[in-house]
Amino acid sequence: MEQGEWVTLRVGGEAEMRAFVARPDGAGPHPGIVVFQEAFGVNSHIRDVTARFAREGFVAIAPELFHRTTSGFEGDYADFASVMPHFKAITTEGMAADARATHAWLAEEPSVDAARIAAVGYCMGGRVAFLANATLPLAASVSYYGGGIAPALLDRAPELHGPQLFHWGGRDAHIPPEQHRAVLDALRAAGRPFVSVEYSEADHGFFCDQRSQYHPDAAAESWALTRSFLRRALD
C-alpha cells in the first residue's frame, strides 16, 4: 500500500499551497497525474482517489485549491453552504496558477517522466482539469461532471494540448445536456481530440462513494475507461 504525504508548493513564488502526494512502488520514471478536488476539498475521498492512481503506476498529487481562503478544508457533502465562501473565491486565474505550480512540482520530481503528465478532476475539479489542459503541456486530461466549462472556458478549446475525456451524468441537473453539447461543439470546431460519455442513470457526483449520488456501475465503468484512456495517451 502506498504511503501518502503532504507537501507544500509555492504558487507564483509567494502563496503556499498544500498538496497530497501518493507514489507508486519503484524508482520510475513514472507518469504523473494531478488530481483536482471536488468543492469539498482534498478530503478522504480525493486522497483515496489519489492513492488509486498511485497503485496504477502514477506519481499522483492533489493540490488544495482553496488555499487562498483556508487550509485543510474538508467539507460536509450534506452542507454545501459551508463550502460556498471558498468556492466563490475561486477564479480562473487562480486555478491556472495552482495548476502551473502543481505541474511544475511533478515535472521536477526525479521519479516522474515530465513528458507523461496528465490531469483528472471531479466536479469543480473537472473544470480545472479542462483549464489545465489548455494551460499546460499535458499528455491527456479527464473531466468528471465538470461544471462551469461552458460557457466560461469554451474560448480555451483551441488551446487544449492533449486529448480530453469527459464523463457526464445523465441525471445531473447541475450540468444540463445543452452544456455538454456546447463543450463538445467547441472542441469539434477547434479540431481537438476528445471522448465523451454520458451515464444515463447517473447523477452529479456519481464517482464518489461518500455521496448519496454514488452510482457503482457508472463509477466502475468510468474508472475502466479513464485507465485505458490514460494508458493509450501516455504510452
C-alpha positions in Angstrom: 0.0 0.0 0.0 1.4 3.4 -1.0 2.1 5.9 1.8 0.6 9.3 1.2 2.3 12.5 2.3 1.6 16.2 2.3 3.9 18.6 0.6 3.9 22.4 0.3 4.2 24.2 -3.0 4.8 27.8 -3.9 2.2 29.4 -6.2 3.6 32.4 -8.1 6.6 32.5 -5.9 4.5 33.8 -2.9 1.4 31.9 -1.8 1.8 28.5 -0.2 -0.4 25.6 -1.2 -0.5 22.2 0.4 -0.9 19.1 -1.8 -1.4 15.4 -1.0 1.0 13.1 -2.8 0.8 9.3 -3.4 3.6 7.4 -5.0 3.9 4.0 -6.7 6.5 1.4 -5.9 9.8 1.5 -7.8 12.2 4.2 -8.9 10.5 5.1 -12.1 10.4 7.1 -14.2 6.6 7.1 -13.7 3.9 9.1 -15.4 2.5 11.9 -13.2 -1.1 12.9 -12.7 -2.7 16.0 -11.0 -5.9 15.1 -9.2 -8.2 18.2 -8.9 -10.6 18.1 -6.0 -14.3 18.5 -5.7 -15.6 21.6 -4.0 -15.4 19.6 -0.7 -11.6 19.8 -0.5 -8.8 17.3 -0.6 -10.8 15.1 1.7 -10.6 11.3 2.4 -12.3 10.6 -0.9 -9.9 12.6 -3.0 -6.9 11.2 -1.1 -8.2 7.7 -1.8 -8.6 8.5 -5.5 -5.0 9.9 -5.5 -3.8 6.6 -3.9 -5.7 4.6 -6.5 -3.8 6.4 -9.3 -0.6 5.6 -7.5 -1.5 2.0 -7.5 -1.9 2.3 -11.3 1.7 3.5 -11.5 1.3 7.3 -11.4 3.0 9.8 -9.1 -0.3 11.4 -8.1 -0.7 14.8 -6.5 -3.9 16.6 -5.3 -3.4 20.3 -4.6 -5.6 22.2 -2.1 -7.4 24.7 -4.4 -8.9 26.6 -1.5 -5.6 27.6 -0.1 -6.3 31.3 -0.5 -9.2 31.2 2.0 -8.3 28.2 4.2 -6.1 25.2 4.7 -7.0 21.6 5.4 -10.6 22.2 4.4 -12.9 19.1 4.2 -16.5 20.0 3.5 -19.6 18.1 4.5 -21.4 16.6 1.5 -24.7 17.4 3.2 -23.8 21.1 3.9 -22.8 22.9 0.7 -23.4 26.3 2.3 -20.2 25.8 4.3 -18.4 25.3 1.0 -19.6 28.5 -0.6 -17.2 31.1 0.8 -14.3 29.1 -0.5 -16.0 28.1 -3.8 -16.9 31.7 -4.6 -13.3 32.8 -4.0 -12.0 30.6 -6.8 -11.0 32.4 -10.0 -9.9 31.2 -13.4 -6.5 33.0 -12.9 -6.1 31.4 -9.5 -6.9 27.9 -10.8 -4.5 28.3 -13.7 -1.7 29.4 -11.3 -2.4 26.4 -9.0 -2.3 24.1 -11.9 1.0 25.5 -13.1 2.6 25.2 -9.7 1.5 21.6 -9.3 2.6 20.6 -12.8 6.0 22.2 -12.1 6.4 20.2 -9.0 5.6 17.0 -10.8 7.9 17.9 -13.8 10.8 18.5 -11.4 10.4 15.2 -9.5 13.2 12.8 -10.4 10.8 9.8 -10.4 8.4 11.4 -12.9 8.6 11.4 -16.7 7.9 15.1 -17.4 6.6 14.2 -20.9 3.9 12.0 -19.4 1.9 14.1 -17.1 -1.9 14.1 -17.1 -4.8 15.6 -15.1 -8.1 14.4 -13.7 -10.7 16.4 -11.9 -14.1 15.9 -10.3 -17.0 18.4 -10.2 -15.3 21.8 -9.7 -12.0 19.9 -10.4 -13.4 18.7 -13.7 -13.4 22.4 -14.8 -9.9 22.8 -13.5 -8.7 19.7 -15.4 -10.0 21.2 -18.6 -8.4 24.6 -17.9 -5.1 22.8 -17.0 -5.1 21.0 -20.4 -5.5 24.4 -22.1 -2.8 26.0 -19.9 -0.1 23.3 -19.6 1.6 20.7 -21.9 -0.5 17.8 -20.6 -0.4 14.5 -22.3 -4.1 14.0 -21.5 -6.9 15.2 -19.2 -10.1 13.8 -17.7 -13.1 15.8 -16.5 -15.8 14.1 -14.4 -19.0 16.2 -14.4 -17.1 19.4 -14.9 -19.4 22.2 -14.2 -18.6 25.7 -15.5 -16.6 24.7 -18.6 -19.5 26.1 -20.6 -19.7 28.9 -21.3 -16.8 30.4 -19.4 -13.9 28.3 -20.8 -15.1 27.5 -24.3 -12.8 30.0 -25.8 -9.9 27.9 -24.4 -10.9 24.8 -26.5 -8.3 25.6 -29.3 -5.6 25.7 -26.7 -6.0 22.1 -25.4 -2.7 20.3 -25.5 -3.7 16.6 -25.0 -6.9 14.6 -25.7 -9.7 15.2 -23.3 -12.1 12.7 -21.8 -15.5 13.8 -20.4 -17.7 11.8 -18.0 -21.3 13.2 -17.6 -24.2 12.1 -15.5 -27.5 11.8 -17.5 -29.5 12.8 -14.4 -27.2 15.7 -13.4 -29.4 18.7 -13.1 -26.4 20.9 -12.4 -24.9 20.3 -15.9 -27.8 20.0 -18.4 -27.3 18.4 -21.8 -27.1 21.7 -23.6 -23.9 22.4 -21.7 -22.4 19.0 -22.8 -23.2 19.9 -26.4 -21.7 23.3 -26.1 -18.4 21.9 -24.8 -18.2 19.2 -27.4 -19.2 21.6 -30.2 -16.4 23.9 -29.2 -13.9 21.0 -29.3 -15.1 19.9 -32.7 -14.9 23.4 -34.1 -11.3 23.6 -32.7 -10.4 20.2 -34.1 -9.3 18.9 -30.7 -9.4 15.2 -29.9 -11.9 14.1 -27.2 -14.0 11.3 -25.9 -17.4 12.0 -24.2 -19.5 9.5 -22.3 -22.9 10.1 -20.6 -24.1 7.6 -18.0 -27.8 7.9 -18.4 -28.8 6.6 -14.9 -26.1 8.6 -13.0 -26.3 11.8 -11.2 -23.8 14.5 -10.4 -21.0 13.1 -8.2 -21.6 9.5 -9.2 -17.9 8.5 -8.8 -17.7 9.5 -5.1 -18.6 6.6 -2.8 -19.1 9.0 0.1 -22.0 10.8 -1.6 -25.6 9.8 -1.8 -25.4 10.1 -5.6 -22.8 7.4 -5.8 -23.5 5.0 -8.7 -21.4 1.9 -8.5 -21.9 0.8 -12.1 -21.1 4.2 -13.6 -18.2 4.6 -11.3 -16.7 1.2 -12.3 -17.2 1.8 -16.0 -15.8 5.3 -15.9 -12.8 4.2 -13.9 -12.1 1.4 -16.5 -12.4 3.9 -19.4 -10.2 6.5 -17.6 -7.5 3.9 -17.1 -7.5 2.8 -20.7 -7.7 6.4 -22.0 -4.7 7.5 -19.9 -2.7 4.4 -20.8 -3.2 5.0 -24.5 -2.4 8.7 -24.3 0.7 8.3 -22.1 2.3 5.2 -23.6 
